Amino acid sequence: MNLAERAALLPKSPGVYLFKSAKDEVLYVGKAVDLRARVNQYLAGHDQREMVHALISESVDVDVVVVNTEKDALLLECTLIQKYRPRYNVRLVDGGGFLYLSIDLQDEWPRYQVVRKRSRRKRSQVHFIGPITSGGQARKVLTFVERSFRLRTCSNQELRTRKRACLLYEMHRCLAPCVGLCTPEVYQAEVTQSLMFLQGRHQPLLKQLNTQMLQYSEQEAFEQAARTRDLILAIQASTSKQEMVDGRGGNKDIWGMYREGERGVLAVLPVREGRVQAPVTLRFEAAVDSNPALLSSLLNTWYESGEGIPDEVVLPFELPDRAALAEVLNQRRGRRVSVLTPKRGEKHRLMQLASKNAQATHIRQQSAAAHRRQILSDLKRICRLPTLPRRIECVDNSNIQGTDSVAAVVVFIDGRPSRAHYRRFVVKTVVGADDYATMREILHRRIRRGLAGDAGWELPDLIVVDGGRGQLNIALALLSDLGVKDVPVVGLSKPRTERKRGDRDTPDKIVLPNVREPLVLRNNHPVLHLLQSIRDEAHKTAVTFHRKRRRKRQLSSPLDDLPGIGPARRKTLLKHFGGHAAIRQATLAEIVALPGFGKTRAQNLLQALSEADDV
């Protein structure tokens, strides 16, 4: 039974449909009021978009899940998208890079942290503020909170082990709960005020702080009153630049969209307490759905946690399932949510502003992409490459006098780092600090995986080696031995220590196969900058991996690898005997007396320690 025959048998009921490949991989998840009609729209062939054609040509089967209502279809669609992560569902290119401030109210002394993903655990107790679009903005927000609200910034380990208050307490930037200089009630009040600020509830917060300042003044606690006054001024300054659009202090999310073909940008303008916050833009690509279906699916996922859903969600166009979406948002929030598409007035103006932000972001990103394509074209011409180098890889190794030897392969796709494709290696066959042998081993392992057809290990369009003619020849010889003839290699040689006239560093040199003299580009040449950034990224990744392994080795215990000795028993041994030397001198009876140690386990422990000493 082919796909068309399978579709003809689908029910005319609301539900969710799943296109599947020959390998039973879920390619796309969608919802519909009439499953048969919706699936047949894809199969009719009227939609000529490239991604729709690719989806249908790759699909061999379609499964459906029938539900009772359109609302149930929305809920199930969200669940299945989160579960399967289908390739053809709308993919937010920037979504994985968003940052959040998180605070866990279940902690005895909560603190703020910058996190990259929203945890699903303890959702009712962990608050996430965001999304924040850049690391710089996240640090700026966190710095303001830490300077304005006297919450701890130390780790849990530091909190448990500190014996006296740190400098932040002396600077009036921490309440020093670590040494008992504040009560839980006072600390919790500070947490509550900080959350009010971050969640945009500025007016109630300012009212509370003004009352607090007057109370301090009446009590002649002038230092606390002055600190509260400074906090009021700081909050007022942070909100003064925000445009007031709702004198009633409403909370809204204003959505806008700009799309060209299968790519585009969504923008949301959050309005909190009547004031417009910084816009958040979401770049998407490979979109199969129409604009209404795409936006509905994204909103369903965006508000999946139920946290941060505002009173109103303002959309740039009508959604066929608007009523069902509003019902789902109501259920998740626990309060009424209005889903609107205004035709005039202030909300319509803000919706147009959000769409203009989306368009401006798309144009800016397309210009940046065109610039990167031009750089890659120049790289192809300068380095005499057979094809445009869309996938570029660079390998680098790191060790200290031959110990803890590791290497890393970084991947740039279309001129940008693709960290999901980075690979880190522990050197296995090379003894000592031999850069040539290490490069040969790592390249051999990497290319072998590519030749085997392993997913994610596709052969690159260009390999960049950090070094001169020697490193280049090693890479070329290895590729020749493996029978790889269509992967070009270039070397990037660091300058010598001499300097040019005017005290300017000599630029890096590009070493090409079968070209006697290396290429020397000007210091600010975009092609040179790209190659340098790839090499520096490889060096940073390798060094970071090396430090991690070295630190783990240095902090390891002789008890770590002993059979039957886990973290709890290891802690018991160290706490009772005080150190590894004392454990080695312990008798069988002393170890058996400890909780969790029987005679057999104690005998095995002493035998393993004795064998380790003999090595």
Secondary structure as GFF3:
##gff-version 3
##sequence-region A 1 615
A	DSSP	alpha_helix	3	8	.	.	.	ID=ss1
A	DSSP	beta_strand	15	20	.	.	.	ID=ss2
A	DSSP	beta_strand	26	32	.	.	.	ID=ss3
A	DSSP	alpha_helix	35	43	.	.	.	ID=ss4
A	DSSP	alpha_helix	50	58	.	.	.	ID=ss5
A	DSSP	beta_strand	61	66	.	.	.	ID=ss6
A	DSSP	alpha_helix	70	84	.	.	.	ID=ss7
A	DSSP	beta_strand	91	92	.	.	.	ID=ss8
A	DSSP	three_ten_helix	95	97	.	.	.	ID=ss9
A	DSSP	beta_strand	99	104	.	.	.	ID=ss10
A	DSSP	beta_strand	112	115	.	.	.	ID=ss11
A	DSSP	beta_strand	126	132	.	.	.	ID=ss12
A	DSSP	alpha_helix	135	148	.	.	.	ID=ss13
A	DSSP	alpha_helix	156	161	.	.	.	ID=ss14
A	DSSP	alpha_helix	167	170	.	.	.	ID=ss15
A	DSSP	three_ten_helix	177	179	.	.	.	ID=ss16
A	DSSP	alpha_helix	184	198	.	.	.	ID=ss17
A	DSSP	alpha_helix	202	218	.	.	.	ID=ss18
A	DSSP	alpha_helix	222	240	.	.	.	ID=ss19
A	DSSP	beta_strand	252	260	.	.	.	ID=ss20
A	DSSP	beta_strand	263	272	.	.	.	ID=ss21
A	DSSP	beta_strand	275	276	.	.	.	ID=ss22
A	DSSP	beta_strand	280	285	.	.	.	ID=ss23
A	DSSP	alpha_helix	291	302	.	.	.	ID=ss24
A	DSSP	beta_strand	312	314	.	.	.	ID=ss25
A	DSSP	alpha_helix	322	333	.	.	.	ID=ss26
A	DSSP	beta_strand	338	340	.	.	.	ID=ss27
A	DSSP	alpha_helix	345	382	.	.	.	ID=ss28
A	DSSP	beta_strand	391	400	.	.	.	ID=ss29
A	DSSP	beta_strand	403	413	.	.	.	ID=ss30
A	DSSP	beta_strand	416	417	.	.	.	ID=ss31
A	DSSP	three_ten_helix	419	421	.	.	.	ID=ss32
A	DSSP	beta_strand	423	426	.	.	.	ID=ss33
A	DSSP	alpha_helix	435	451	.	.	.	ID=ss34
A	DSSP	beta_strand	462	466	.	.	.	ID=ss35
A	DSSP	alpha_helix	469	481	.	.	.	ID=ss36
A	DSSP	beta_strand	489	493	.	.	.	ID=ss37
A	DSSP	beta_strand	509	511	.	.	.	ID=ss38
A	DSSP	beta_strand	519	520	.	.	.	ID=ss39
A	DSSP	alpha_helix	526	554	.	.	.	ID=ss40
A	DSSP	alpha_helix	567	577	.	.	.	ID=ss41
A	DSSP	alpha_helix	580	585	.	.	.	ID=ss42
A	DSSP	alpha_helix	588	592	.	.	.	ID=ss43
A	DSSP	alpha_helix	599	614	.	.	.	ID=ss44
###
